[in-house]
Amino acid sequence: MSRRLLYLAFLLFLNSSVWAAPIIKTSLNSGWFFQQTDHPDSTKWEPVNVPHTWNAKDAFDDQRGYYRGTGWYRRNLYVDAGWKGQKLFLDFEGVNKIATVFINGQKVGEHKGGYTAFSFDISPYVHYGSDNDLRVEVSNAPDPQIPPLEADFTFYGGIYRDVWLKVENPIHFAFAKYATPAVYVNTPQVSAESAQVKVRGTVRNESGKTNRLLVRSEIFSPEGKLVAVLNKVFTVRRNSDRDFEMVSKPLDKPQLWSPDAPNLYTVKTTVQLYHSNSILDRVESPLGFRWFKADPNLGFFLNGKPLKLHGLNRHQDYPGLGNALPDDLHKKDFELIKKMGANFVRLAHYPQAPEVYRECDRLGLLVWSEIPVVNEITESKEFTENCLNMQREQIHQTYNHPSVVMYGYMNEVFIRLAYTKQLSDSVRNRKIKNTLKLARELDSLTRSEAPGRLTVMALHQNPIYNKTGIADIPQVIGWNLYMGWYGGKYSDLGSFLDRQHAEHPNRCIMLSEYGPGSDVRLHTDHPEVWDYSEEYQFLSHASYRSQVDERPYVMGMAAWIFADFGSEGRADAIPHINQKGLMTYNRTPKDVYHYYQVMNDKLPRVAITGTNYTNGPMSRMKTESRSMRFGCSPIQDR
């Protein structure tokens, strides 16, 4: 064997998941070269690894704006001669926001949208037994046809999530359409006494001949014990797809999944030739036995019991990296969220990395996942189709995760319209009509594709959502409310919620954003609005928590936001950073993080505030005077 093939075999041994040859999945994160330009020069490539963004530095410098344009990536891709006759796929977990892929100078495909995965079949384009030239043209330039159009966060460009090469048998679970194996698991019947499991999907036969196949699903308990086996035998004609569906017998007394006990089963689904032991393809899916509902008067229920949702929102960027985070940093974030005692997270304002959903399953965090239709829409057929496609991709790519309980599709979509005074009535009415139309299409699609989940949108504090009727479309309404920061007093929250509940008694509502900005360097004994002190942030959050907990009809609350994040146009106490986080940008806890640890704990504890107030001779006295016991909240208004 040549040295090159030995090296390739070694890389595959280290980096791939091989179930039964030739099923191979290997990382393509290393060995890339990059140019930030519309027209790459053959001599100016710089070496990079992915995840990578070209805005990790310029979105935080003293120059206004950051690069929103085109970048090119390239790498050599060696394709083993032994893979000829197999199916080769390139899988991209996230590229922002338009990606065009080329193999050996030929265009393979294009994907629009920066926050969902995509996959291309490269089998017809590669040369076997030799190097291939892989290039990806990426653009994060403003595009009126692709959401988000604009928002209060930085639109980092680049291949900022993992890239994989998959080698599949010609007979495999359909994959490329939504960049996820077409195997879907749910529980048509579930209770504390018994549960059924349904496994459905699609097998693709590209072998050139008709085959009789066996699809088998094995269900394993959280302890790894085999508890059920499902089999399906059928024939798939050559060069065609075949759907399948299997339902288990009732399983007695399933271990339920919840934030307190995130019991995860595993479903291992394989396809093979009938009367053959050779596995052609395999998929492992998480399974959590749980059921939930939203009630307009009593709030949220999980597994038949009321559960107040206490959590936060999360953006995906990090100092020095922008949004190009490795999986271990995603994992660290969600461990910190769980350590805070949260049981809920809203992924703002876009689908996040696959590792995020795996962690939420593992840790027991209920998830609101959404697509980035933020602030406004473009009234065009292309924009609508891109939104619908994003929602389809999001649902199919996260469908099997028991943590996901809500799918969202709009955030403050009328905020620009509400504050634009120069529009004529006819233009305003047309924009409202088209936004309502898109909302109905997205809601209908979501209910059809994910009937077991709740549909949701987030609104800002303005009568336009009630007047237009858009707030009546989803199953759940999230209010983004900042009383005591963007006007009013933080004690106004409860009266606003009571008024909404009285006027719209059949709506399920929750608090989807709230909270003032703060800076760990700024402290005062007399906190007031817009002083960016930790003390004002603490008092505001404590007041909001008390007001929500007093109202059983409010499903819960999600603080804005887990950690400070990049927003290039911001001019907070630290430029280019939105500082409303419960932690700093580098994940140093603020006082309010410790407050939530105490409030979410089931045992009496004491939170010591002022932990970041370390300068000056009075620091010790100030720190000790800000102690709070579990269950006590300073709710007086200032």
Wavefront OBJ file of the C-alpha trace (Angstrom):
o trace
v 0.000 0.000 0.000
v 1.312 3.481 -0.857
v 2.244 5.949 1.865
v -0.670 8.134 0.808
v -3.205 5.309 1.208
v -1.705 4.328 4.553
v -2.099 7.921 5.725
v -5.683 8.029 4.476
v -6.485 4.767 6.261
v -4.991 6.157 9.468
v -7.104 9.325 9.208
v -10.239 7.277 8.624
v -9.437 5.131 11.643
v -9.103 8.221 13.840
v -11.848 10.432 12.491
v -14.589 8.305 11.017
v -17.548 6.338 12.246
v -17.583 3.037 10.344
v -20.575 0.786 10.992
v -20.265 -1.725 8.184
v -18.164 -1.000 5.145
v -18.555 1.105 3.157
v -20.539 3.342 5.562
v -17.962 6.041 6.395
v -18.273 9.488 7.950
v -15.055 11.464 8.264
v -14.337 15.050 9.267
v -13.230 17.589 6.667
v -12.562 20.352 9.196
v -8.819 20.591 8.572
v -6.645 21.406 5.579
v -8.587 24.334 4.135
v -7.277 27.490 2.486
v -9.172 30.787 2.438
v -9.383 34.124 0.615
v -11.692 37.008 1.472
v -12.468 38.188 -2.044
v -14.949 37.953 -4.901
v -12.261 36.631 -7.282
v -9.585 34.500 -5.585
v -5.946 34.901 -6.574
v -4.076 31.633 -7.091
v -1.159 32.787 -4.911
v -2.892 34.416 -1.914
v -4.559 31.558 -0.087
v -4.108 31.434 3.696
v -4.414 28.156 5.645
v -7.442 27.814 7.953
v -9.408 25.114 9.682
v -13.164 25.103 10.041
v -15.255 26.082 11.897
v -14.124 29.495 10.603
v -15.527 32.989 10.190
v -13.905 35.989 8.567
v -15.622 38.399 11.004
v -14.075 37.243 14.292
v -12.020 40.472 14.503
v -13.448 43.171 12.218
v -16.885 43.020 13.893
v -15.216 44.286 17.091
v -12.704 46.877 15.850
v -12.993 50.671 15.892
v -14.060 50.877 12.254
v -17.773 51.147 11.542
v -19.214 48.069 9.864
v -17.691 44.676 9.127
v -17.026 42.696 5.967
v -20.212 41.471 4.355
v -19.254 40.014 1.037
v -17.686 36.939 -0.519
v -15.062 34.537 0.727
v -13.625 31.447 -0.938
v -12.538 28.183 0.664
v -10.628 25.350 -0.990
v -8.989 22.065 -0.046
v -7.809 18.866 -1.687
v -10.192 15.949 -1.345
v -8.639 12.552 -1.938
v -11.200 9.959 -3.023
v -10.220 6.319 -2.611
v -10.521 4.179 -5.739
v -12.296 1.544 -3.619
v -15.216 3.927 -3.150
v -16.210 3.789 -6.802
v -19.790 2.595 -7.085
v -20.693 4.047 -3.664
v -22.535 7.304 -2.954
v -20.436 10.224 -1.694
v -22.011 13.134 0.178
v -20.595 16.418 1.424
v -22.391 17.504 4.605
v -22.181 21.103 5.836
v -23.659 21.800 9.272
v -23.777 25.565 8.717
v -22.458 28.170 6.248
v -23.538 31.797 6.415
v -25.391 32.586 4.369
v -25.123 31.497 0.725
v -22.838 28.591 -0.153
v -21.977 27.404 -3.670
v -19.970 24.169 -3.861
v -17.644 23.200 -6.734
v -15.787 19.940 -7.372
v -13.049 20.025 -10.021
v -14.480 23.248 -11.408
v -18.027 21.910 -11.746
v -20.849 23.436 -9.733
v -22.362 20.797 -7.439
v -25.065 22.903 -5.792
v -26.076 26.018 -3.890
v -27.667 26.471 -0.474
v -29.383 29.604 0.825
v -29.722 30.244 4.546
v -26.995 30.460 7.156
v -28.310 28.397 10.048
v -29.434 25.003 8.742
v -27.401 22.089 7.430
v -27.233 20.983 3.798
v -25.788 18.058 1.859
v -24.749 17.446 -1.750
v -24.192 14.186 -3.619
v -20.732 14.602 -5.155
v -20.471 11.095 -6.629
v -20.833 12.239 -10.281
v -18.178 14.944 -9.913
v -15.180 13.246 -8.296
v -12.140 11.465 -9.751
v -11.518 8.186 -7.920
v -8.035 7.257 -6.794
v -6.783 10.842 -6.952
v -7.026 14.322 -5.443
v -10.044 16.451 -6.202
v -10.296 20.224 -6.021
v -13.069 21.190 -3.559
v -14.040 24.858 -3.469
v -16.829 26.683 -1.656
v -17.911 30.211 -2.472
v -19.551 31.809 0.574
v -21.368 35.125 0.892
v -22.779 36.925 3.911
v -23.661 39.998 1.828
v -27.074 41.574 2.476
v -29.715 39.802 0.406
v -33.377 40.909 0.527
v -34.537 37.388 -0.322
v -32.878 35.579 2.610
v -33.748 36.115 6.274
v -32.615 37.615 8.536
v -32.718 40.955 6.748
v -31.322 42.857 9.728
v -31.238 42.267 13.474
v -29.464 43.119 16.716
v -26.685 40.554 16.243
v -23.691 40.184 13.947
v -24.140 38.176 10.733
v -20.774 36.406 10.737
v -19.715 34.992 7.360
v -17.955 31.717 6.658
v -18.034 27.939 6.992
v -18.609 28.239 10.714
v -19.785 24.712 11.588
v -18.422 21.228 10.918
v -17.995 19.679 7.449
v -18.157 15.919 6.781
v -17.588 13.463 3.961
v -19.964 10.497 3.954
v -19.504 7.364 1.874
v -22.759 5.402 1.592
v -23.938 2.201 -0.015
v -26.162 2.816 -3.064
v -29.013 1.488 -0.898
v -29.361 3.895 2.037
v -31.757 5.987 4.054
v -32.646 9.046 1.973
v -30.415 11.864 3.124
v -29.479 14.751 0.862
v -32.861 16.501 0.658
v -32.785 17.777 4.245
v -29.202 16.849 5.223
v -30.456 14.353 7.771
v -31.243 10.641 7.499
v -34.904 10.107 6.622
v -35.644 8.151 9.800
v -38.159 9.749 12.149
v -39.073 8.537 15.629
v -42.049 9.584 17.731
v -44.440 8.271 20.354
v -48.059 8.101 19.116
v -49.151 6.929 22.568
v -47.283 7.692 25.788
v -48.137 7.760 29.477
v -46.501 6.799 32.749
v -48.014 3.316 32.378
v -47.125 2.487 28.765
v -45.867 3.902 25.488
v -45.636 3.039 21.818
v -42.850 3.960 19.443
v -43.349 4.689 15.758
v -40.398 4.641 13.369
v -40.970 5.878 9.834
v -38.689 6.903 7.027
v -37.558 6.504 3.453
v -35.094 4.106 1.855
v -33.424 5.073 -1.413
v -32.302 2.392 -3.865
v -29.677 3.674 -6.301
v -28.180 0.246 -6.983
v -29.625 -0.116 -10.481
v -31.718 -3.184 -9.626
v -34.826 -4.014 -7.624
v -34.075 -5.320 -4.101
v -36.002 -6.888 -1.245
v -34.946 -5.212 1.992
v -35.269 -5.568 5.737
v -35.475 -2.455 7.915
v -34.917 -3.179 11.591
v -35.216 -0.828 14.599
v -33.861 -1.841 17.987
v -34.945 0.210 21.003
v -32.516 0.390 23.924
v -33.260 1.665 27.417
v -31.166 4.419 29.054
v -29.125 1.631 30.648
v -28.446 0.036 27.244
v -30.889 -2.870 27.572
v -32.709 -4.004 24.409
v -36.442 -3.498 25.116
v -38.095 -3.833 21.695
v -37.396 -4.805 18.084
v -39.355 -3.646 15.025
v -38.973 -5.234 11.570
v -40.277 -4.328 8.153
v -39.691 -6.257 4.895
v -40.472 -4.665 1.538
v -39.279 -4.366 -2.038
v -37.740 -1.213 -3.488
v -37.589 -0.818 -7.243
v -34.325 0.240 -8.815
v -33.507 3.950 -8.750
v -36.485 4.816 -6.576
v -37.530 5.584 -2.990
v -39.772 3.578 -0.674
v -41.398 4.830 2.521
v -41.776 2.581 5.544
v -43.498 2.743 8.926
v -43.309 0.507 12.006
v -45.119 0.746 15.364
v -44.041 -1.099 18.488
v -46.184 -2.986 20.941
v -46.862 -1.024 24.151
v -43.809 -0.760 26.403
v -44.691 -1.017 30.080
v -43.779 1.760 32.494
v -41.330 3.727 30.312
v -38.738 5.885 32.020
v -40.006 9.382 31.279
v -37.836 12.211 29.992
v -37.968 15.495 31.942
v -35.621 18.266 33.132
v -35.207 16.484 36.469
v -34.707 13.049 34.890
v -33.659 13.281 31.212
v -33.937 9.559 30.525
v -32.804 8.921 26.960
v -33.570 5.770 25.047
v -31.792 5.003 21.753
v -33.330 3.714 18.534
v -30.859 1.961 16.231
v -32.328 1.567 12.749
v -30.618 -0.466 10.015
v -31.366 -1.496 6.453
v -30.018 -4.679 4.862
v -30.758 -7.047 2.018
v -33.422 -9.562 3.021
v -31.819 -12.828 4.196
v -28.440 -11.086 4.520
v -26.494 -9.988 7.590
v -24.636 -7.203 5.749
v -25.820 -3.813 7.039
v -26.167 -1.274 4.246
v -26.960 1.791 6.357
v -27.506 2.608 10.027
v -29.018 5.535 11.958
v -29.061 6.128 15.700
v -31.872 8.346 17.010
v -32.522 9.685 20.523
v -35.879 8.823 22.077
v -37.465 10.503 25.050
v -40.814 9.413 26.405
v -42.619 12.630 27.318
v -45.801 14.506 26.503
v -46.689 18.146 26.984
v -49.366 20.754 26.430
v -49.955 24.474 26.815
v -53.068 25.684 28.651
v -54.214 29.337 28.404
v -55.221 29.417 32.097
v -52.855 26.970 33.772
v -49.635 27.322 31.774
v -47.320 24.558 30.578
v -47.630 20.867 31.464
v -45.006 18.160 31.040
v -45.882 14.495 31.575
v -49.235 15.515 33.032
v -47.788 17.865 35.668
v -47.578 21.684 35.654
v -44.097 23.005 34.952
v -43.188 26.678 34.994
v -40.613 27.247 32.265
v -37.615 29.076 33.699
v -34.792 29.677 31.268
v -33.121 32.032 28.872
v -32.230 32.806 25.279
v -28.882 31.897 23.765
v -26.767 33.286 20.924
v -23.932 31.178 19.541
v -20.829 33.412 19.494
v -17.712 33.630 21.671
v -14.749 36.030 22.100
v -12.071 35.611 19.438
v -14.140 33.061 17.514
v -17.285 34.877 16.450
v -19.851 32.191 15.686
v -17.255 29.559 14.676
v -17.457 27.505 17.861
v -16.166 23.955 18.268
v -18.590 21.499 19.835
v -16.853 21.557 23.216
v -17.687 25.254 23.657
v -21.333 24.651 22.708
v -21.355 21.893 25.294
v -19.793 24.136 27.938
v -22.460 26.802 27.395
v -25.317 24.396 27.963
v -23.688 22.888 31.018
v -23.535 26.436 32.457
v -27.195 26.946 31.549
v -28.149 23.730 33.312
v -25.949 24.633 36.311
v -27.999 27.835 36.607
v -31.021 25.620 37.214
v -32.769 26.416 33.940
v -35.245 23.952 32.469
v -35.867 25.832 29.221
v -33.915 27.571 26.467
v -34.948 29.586 23.443
v -32.416 29.325 20.610
v -32.329 32.893 19.382
v -32.919 33.614 16.612
v -31.981 30.643 14.437
v -31.418 26.883 14.493
v -28.121 26.135 16.219
v -25.437 23.464 15.895
v -26.421 19.765 16.066
v -24.394 19.439 19.279
v -26.711 21.977 20.922
v -29.783 19.782 20.487
v -27.879 16.699 21.636
v -26.836 18.528 24.798
v -30.380 19.722 25.501
v -31.594 16.113 25.186
v -28.852 14.906 27.517
v -29.215 17.638 30.134
v -32.990 17.899 30.155
v -33.509 21.379 28.688
v -36.794 22.059 26.903
v -36.194 23.918 23.634
v -37.882 26.609 21.563
v -36.112 26.481 18.174
v -36.836 29.057 15.491
v -35.900 30.341 12.045
v -34.460 33.873 11.642
v -37.432 35.845 10.329
v -36.585 38.913 12.398
v -37.996 42.471 12.408
v -39.516 42.447 8.904
v -40.043 40.461 5.715
v -39.511 40.959 2.019
v -42.756 40.759 0.092
v -41.635 38.344 -2.596
v -42.189 34.759 -3.661
v -38.475 33.975 -3.303
v -38.337 35.249 0.286
v -41.415 33.185 1.150
v -39.939 30.034 -0.387
v -36.660 30.550 1.473
v -38.540 30.927 4.774
v -40.614 27.798 4.146
v -37.532 25.818 3.168
v -35.671 26.947 6.307
v -38.569 25.780 8.456
v -38.693 22.410 6.679
v -34.941 21.960 7.154
v -35.120 22.960 10.815
v -37.958 20.523 11.537
v -36.439 17.560 9.697
v -32.988 18.137 11.205
v -34.248 18.374 14.803
v -37.387 16.201 14.648
v -36.030 13.304 16.730
v -34.842 15.429 19.644
v -37.188 15.065 22.632
v -35.958 18.388 24.018
v -37.644 20.344 21.202
v -41.182 21.295 22.222
v -41.743 24.494 20.181
v -40.959 25.585 16.646
v -40.915 29.341 16.062
v -40.927 31.280 12.830
v -41.074 35.043 13.526
v -39.538 37.473 16.025
v -40.862 41.035 16.424
v -41.791 40.936 12.759
v -43.674 44.259 12.892
v -41.058 46.265 14.815
v -39.878 48.207 11.759
v -43.426 48.750 10.520
v -44.578 49.982 13.932
v -41.978 52.728 14.066
v -41.888 53.783 10.401
v -44.178 56.801 10.247
v -43.761 57.884 6.622
v -45.553 54.905 5.051
v -48.902 55.481 3.387
v -51.916 53.536 4.645
v -52.029 51.475 1.448
v -48.377 50.424 1.735
v -48.749 49.696 5.453
v -51.853 47.590 4.876
v -50.173 45.676 2.065
v -47.155 44.886 4.247
v -49.422 43.698 7.047
v -51.445 41.525 4.650
v -48.338 39.863 3.189
v -46.781 39.295 6.619
v -50.001 37.653 7.823
v -50.008 35.456 4.736
v -46.432 34.303 5.369
v -47.184 33.676 9.061
v -50.157 31.482 8.166
v -48.113 29.520 5.634
v -45.296 28.939 8.117
v -47.691 27.969 10.873
v -49.582 25.568 8.621
v -46.339 23.986 7.413
v -45.112 23.544 10.984
v -48.329 21.929 12.209
v -48.250 19.572 9.230
v -44.576 18.589 9.452
v -44.356 18.515 13.279
v -47.845 17.843 14.621
v -46.545 16.911 18.071
v -44.882 20.295 18.676
v -46.234 23.741 19.514
v -46.022 26.629 17.055
v -44.823 29.939 18.483
v -43.800 33.478 17.574
v -42.312 36.317 19.623
v -43.846 39.815 19.701
v -42.692 43.150 21.023
v -44.771 45.449 23.202
v -46.991 47.107 20.621
v -50.753 46.913 19.894
v -50.108 46.131 16.211
v -49.908 42.379 16.877
v -53.346 42.255 18.448
v -54.927 44.684 15.994
v -53.729 42.790 12.914
v -54.617 39.360 14.314
v -51.157 37.898 13.742
v -50.994 37.021 17.454
v -53.917 34.610 16.957
v -52.066 32.429 14.424
v -49.573 30.389 16.500
v -50.447 28.090 19.381
v -48.200 30.026 21.784
v -47.341 33.712 22.001
v -44.056 34.900 23.454
v -43.910 38.523 24.583
v -40.549 40.320 24.435
v -40.996 42.875 27.230
v -38.497 45.401 28.552
v -40.490 47.545 30.985
v -38.041 49.450 33.110
v -35.483 49.600 30.292
v -37.186 50.687 27.075
v -39.760 52.805 28.908
v -42.010 52.326 31.918
v -41.120 50.618 35.201
v -40.280 46.993 35.735
v -43.279 46.630 38.052
v -45.506 47.295 34.983
v -44.965 43.741 33.727
v -47.711 42.076 35.739
v -50.449 44.514 34.739
v -49.512 44.123 31.056
v -49.719 40.332 31.294
v -53.023 40.499 33.194
v -54.496 42.779 30.561
v -53.414 40.489 27.725
v -54.868 37.456 29.498
v -58.168 39.235 30.191
v -58.533 40.468 26.606
v -57.377 37.204 24.978
v -58.295 34.448 27.450
v -57.800 31.608 24.959
v -54.182 32.451 24.193
v -51.245 30.581 25.683
v -48.628 33.178 26.577
v -45.144 33.364 28.014
v -42.362 35.897 28.488
v -39.849 35.236 25.695
v -37.387 38.114 26.351
v -36.703 40.527 29.198
v -33.835 42.163 31.041
v -31.592 45.268 31.099
v -27.958 45.552 30.128
v -25.196 45.449 32.713
v -21.433 45.665 32.970
v -19.501 43.852 35.724
v -17.281 46.936 36.129
v -20.221 49.223 36.993
v -21.735 49.260 40.490
v -23.820 51.642 42.569
v -25.810 51.811 45.814
v -28.516 53.744 43.945
v -29.279 51.763 40.770
v -31.364 53.352 38.056
v -32.361 52.672 34.489
v -29.605 52.783 31.847
v -26.778 52.929 34.372
v -25.593 49.467 33.233
v -24.968 48.506 36.843
v -25.234 44.903 37.965
v -27.463 46.143 40.786
v -30.153 47.461 38.430
v -30.045 44.264 36.382
v -30.419 42.215 39.571
v -33.430 44.182 40.830
v -35.150 44.090 37.444
v -34.769 40.339 37.005
v -35.904 39.635 40.561
v -39.021 41.728 40.031
v -39.862 40.024 36.736
v -39.357 36.571 38.249
v -41.727 37.336 41.112
v -44.424 38.744 38.823
v -44.329 35.754 36.471
v -44.338 33.169 39.260
v -47.446 34.796 40.742
v -49.416 34.191 37.531
v -50.246 30.534 36.791
v -51.538 31.335 33.283
v -48.046 32.479 32.187
v -46.228 29.412 30.838
v -42.835 30.700 31.840
v -40.035 33.093 31.033
v -36.789 33.204 29.053
v -34.317 35.895 30.091
v -32.466 37.872 27.461
v -29.813 36.518 27.347
v -27.458 33.743 28.530
v -24.252 35.642 27.744
v -23.295 38.973 26.221
v -22.907 38.624 22.448
v -21.590 40.375 19.384
v -23.729 43.074 17.793
v -21.465 45.235 15.671
v -23.658 48.337 15.654
v -24.136 48.407 19.439
v -22.774 51.208 21.629
v -23.310 49.780 25.110
v -20.771 50.219 27.903
v -18.572 47.933 25.791
v -18.847 48.805 22.063
v -20.098 46.145 19.622
v -21.438 43.973 22.464
v -25.034 43.538 23.600
v -24.586 43.417 27.386
v -27.913 42.040 28.560
v -26.332 38.666 29.331
v -26.489 36.842 32.644
v -22.812 36.162 31.960
v -20.171 38.284 30.276
v -19.026 37.576 26.727
v -16.230 35.352 28.078
v -18.708 33.515 30.380
v -17.933 35.169 33.706
v -21.113 34.970 35.815
v -22.844 38.219 36.711
v -24.714 38.591 40.005
v -28.016 37.785 38.341
v -26.721 34.372 37.219
v -26.238 33.421 40.883
v -29.701 34.808 41.689
v -31.256 32.336 39.265
v -29.192 29.504 40.705
v -30.800 30.204 44.070
v -34.316 30.710 42.739
v -34.208 27.563 40.621
v -32.727 25.374 43.370
v -35.055 23.112 45.315
v -32.985 23.544 48.501
v -32.508 26.725 50.580
v -29.371 28.536 49.541
v -27.895 32.013 49.819
v -26.844 34.113 46.826
v -24.046 36.571 47.514
v -24.322 39.456 45.092
v -21.634 41.994 44.371
v -19.100 39.250 43.629
v -17.715 41.371 40.785
v -17.633 44.522 42.962
v -14.024 44.223 44.137
v -12.623 47.745 43.950
v -12.512 50.175 46.843
v -12.439 49.931 50.651
v -16.219 49.436 50.970
v -16.392 46.423 48.666
v -16.707 43.829 51.456
v -19.534 45.675 53.220
v -21.362 46.256 49.941
v -21.058 42.590 48.998
v -22.372 41.315 52.322
v -25.263 43.770 52.348
v -26.489 42.393 49.027
v -27.105 38.832 50.249
v -30.439 37.224 49.454
v -32.053 34.073 50.720
v -33.762 31.561 48.464
v -37.356 32.608 47.883
v -36.888 36.296 48.734
v -36.942 38.876 45.957
v -36.315 42.636 46.084
v -39.279 43.788 44.007
v -39.602 47.456 44.902
v -39.480 49.646 41.827
v -36.818 52.245 41.179
l 1 2 3 4 5 6 7 8 9 10 11 12 13 14 15 16 17 18 19 20 21 22 23 24 25 26 27 28 29 30 31 32 33 34 35 36 37 38 39 40 41 42 43 44 45 46 47 48 49 50 51 52 53 54 55 56 57 58 59 60 61 62 63 64 65 66 67 68 69 70 71 72 73 74 75 76 77 78 79 80 81 82 83 84 85 86 87 88 89 90 91 92 93 94 95 96 97 98 99 100 101 102 103 104 105 106 107 108 109 110 111 112 113 114 115 116 117 118 119 120 121 122 123 124 125 126 127 128 129 130 131 132 133 134 135 136 137 138 139 140 141 142 143 144 145 146 147 148 149 150 151 152 153 154 155 156 157 158 159 160 161 162 163 164 165 166 167 168 169 170 171 172 173 174 175 176 177 178 179 180 181 182 183 184 185 186 187 188 189 190 191 192 193 194 195 196 197 198 199 200 201 202 203 204 205 206 207 208 209 210 211 212 213 214 215 216 217 218 219 220 221 222 223 224 225 226 227 228 229 230 231 232 233 234 235 236 237 238 239 240 241 242 243 244 245 246 247 248 249 250 251 252 253 254 255 256 257 258 259 260 261 262 263 264 265 266 267 268 269 270 271 272 273 274 275 276 277 278 279 280 281 282 283 284 285 286 287 288 289 290 291 292 293 294 295 296 297 298 299 300 301 302 303 304 305 306 307 308 309 310 311 312 313 314 315 316 317 318 319 320 321 322 323 324 325 326 327 328 329 330 331 332 333 334 335 336 337 338 339 340 341 342 343 344 345 346 347 348 349 350 351 352 353 354 355 356 357 358 359 360 361 362 363 364 365 366 367 368 369 370 371 372 373 374 375 376 377 378 379 380 381 382 383 384 385 386 387 388 389 390 391 392 393 394 395 396 397 398 399 400 401 402 403 404 405 406 407 408 409 410 411 412 413 414 415 416 417 418 419 420 421 422 423 424 425 426 427 428 429 430 431 432 433 434 435 436 437 438 439 440 441 442 443 444 445 446 447 448 449 450 451 452 453 454 455 456 457 458 459 460 461 462 463 464 465 466 467 468 469 470 471 472 473 474 475 476 477 478 479 480 481 482 483 484 485 486 487 488 489 490 491 492 493 494 495 496 497 498 499 500 501 502 503 504 505 506 507 508 509 510 511 512 513 514 515 516 517 518 519 520 521 522 523 524 525 526 527 528 529 530 531 532 533 534 535 536 537 538 539 540 541 542 543 544 545 546 547 548 549 550 551 552 553 554 555 556 557 558 559 560 561 562 563 564 565 566 567 568 569 570 571 572 573 574 575 576 577 578 579 580 581 582 583 584 585 586 587 588 589 590 591 592 593 594 595 596 597 598 599 600 601 602 603 604 605 606 607 608 609 610 611 612 613 614 615 616 617 618 619 620 621 622 623 624 625 626 627 628 629 630 631 632 633 634 635 636 637 638
